[in-house]
């Protein structure tokens, strides 16, 4: 079985053929998916998808792009929503200095509130980090000093230093279809060398479709291509990587239950 640990099934890109997307995921061996919340104003839609599909779980959080409009400065609202049985993670949250759709200060405040929620709930923090390695490492280390929390750096595109810093404080690293891109040599080297028990795979669908589907709308079934590519980098079989990353997922996202 494969797990797509990060996708956005509430996005408009999936509405016309949602049932087909799920059917193709099943055909590709994807037995579990996590649909990720990016705005609290969309949480009800995200939660509904998880409630009505036995193999889909969800998160609650505010993407750094939305930190100015919907960011949180207190973990209370996140904790209240995270008590729902379908919610298995906090986020996505973090820092994005590439687009900077929200001021850095607002991103910082919201990021720390999400970390506090992850610490208190013991649900994994789902971290978005783009062009913000130094500040991401600093905040993670400062907050870890206040008390540990589980988590994952999702859609990893950062430096090896950030990967090592995350693993040092107990976090995991998740690889998306970017891993299969020809120019992603640094990411590929990191994926080949990190501890195998700290690696997940994801799509971040509908974005970032892996080769051989690059340029198309991404969907959960395509996580099989990323897992197969990761297997080649690690000298593992595709089935072996599926088993390992699935085991890693359920260890980290311990509130999620494997399909019957």
CORJO-V574076 format. One record per residue. N is the residue number from 1. RES is the residue in one small letter. OMEGA is omega in whole degrees, -180 to 180 (999 if undefined). Layout:
BEGIN
n	res	omega
N	RES	OMEGA
N	RES	OMEGA
END
This chain:
BEGIN
n	res	omega
1	x	173
2	x	174
3	x	168
4	x	-171
5	x	-178
6	x	174
7	x	-175
8	x	-173
9	x	176
10	x	-176
11	x	-176
12	x	-177
13	x	-176
14	x	-169
15	x	-176
16	x	-178
17	x	-176
18	x	-179
19	x	177
20	x	178
21	x	-179
22	x	179
23	x	179
24	x	176
25	x	178
26	x	180
27	x	-180
28	x	178
29	x	179
30	x	-174
31	x	-179
32	x	177
33	x	171
34	x	176
35	x	-164
36	x	177
37	x	177
38	x	178
39	x	178
40	x	178
41	x	178
42	x	-172
43	x	-179
44	x	179
45	x	178
46	x	-179
47	x	-179
48	x	179
49	x	179
50	x	-178
51	x	-173
52	x	179
53	x	-170
54	x	-176
55	x	180
56	x	175
57	x	-179
58	x	176
59	x	173
60	x	-180
61	x	-178
62	x	178
63	x	178
64	x	176
65	x	-175
66	x	-173
67	x	180
68	x	-175
69	x	-173
70	x	-179
71	x	-179
72	x	176
73	x	-179
74	x	-177
75	x	-171
76	x	-178
77	x	178
78	x	-179
79	x	179
80	x	-179
81	x	-178
82	x	178
83	x	179
84	x	-174
85	x	-179
86	x	-177
87	x	-176
88	x	-179
89	x	180
90	x	180
91	x	19
92	x	-178
93	x	178
94	x	-176
95	x	175
96	x	179
97	x	177
98	x	179
99	x	-178
100	x	176
101	x	175
102	x	179
103	x	-178
104	x	-180
105	x	179
106	x	177
107	x	180
108	x	-177
109	x	-179
110	x	178
111	x	-178
112	x	177
113	x	176
114	x	179
115	x	178
116	x	178
117	x	178
118	x	180
119	x	-177
120	x	-177
121	x	-174
122	x	172
123	x	-176
124	x	175
125	x	180
126	x	-167
127	x	171
128	x	179
129	x	178
130	x	-179
131	x	-176
132	x	-173
133	x	-173
134	x	-179
135	x	177
136	x	178
137	x	-178
138	x	-178
139	x	179
140	x	-180
141	x	179
142	x	-179
143	x	177
144	x	178
145	x	178
146	x	-178
147	x	-176
148	x	177
149	x	177
150	x	177
151	x	-178
152	x	168
153	x	-174
154	x	178
155	x	-169
156	x	175
157	x	-171
158	x	-179
159	x	174
160	x	180
161	x	179
162	x	178
163	x	-179
164	x	179
165	x	179
166	x	-179
167	x	179
168	x	-180
169	x	172
170	x	-179
171	x	177
172	x	179
173	x	-178
174	x	-177
175	x	180
176	x	179
177	x	176
178	x	180
179	x	-176
180	x	-177
181	x	-175
182	x	-176
183	x	-176
184	x	-173
185	x	-180
186	x	178
187	x	179
188	x	178
189	x	178
190	x	-179
191	x	-179
192	x	-170
193	x	-179
194	x	176
195	x	-173
196	x	-179
197	x	178
198	x	-173
199	x	172
200	x	173
201	x	-177
202	x	172
203	x	-166
204	x	-180
205	x	17
206	x	-176
207	x	163
208	x	178
209	x	-180
210	x	168
211	x	9
212	x	-177
213	x	-177
214	x	-178
215	x	177
216	x	170
217	x	179
218	x	176
219	x	-172
220	x	-179
221	x	-177
222	x	177
223	x	178
224	x	179
225	x	179
226	x	179
227	x	179
228	x	178
229	x	178
230	x	178
231	x	178
232	x	179
233	x	-174
234	x	-177
235	x	179
236	x	171
237	x	177
238	x	179
239	x	179
240	x	179
241	x	176
242	x	-180
243	x	-176
244	x	-177
245	x	176
246	x	177
247	x	178
248	x	-179
249	x	-175
250	x	172
251	x	-179
252	x	-179
253	x	-169
254	x	177
255	x	178
256	x	179
257	x	177
258	x	179
259	x	-179
260	x	999
END
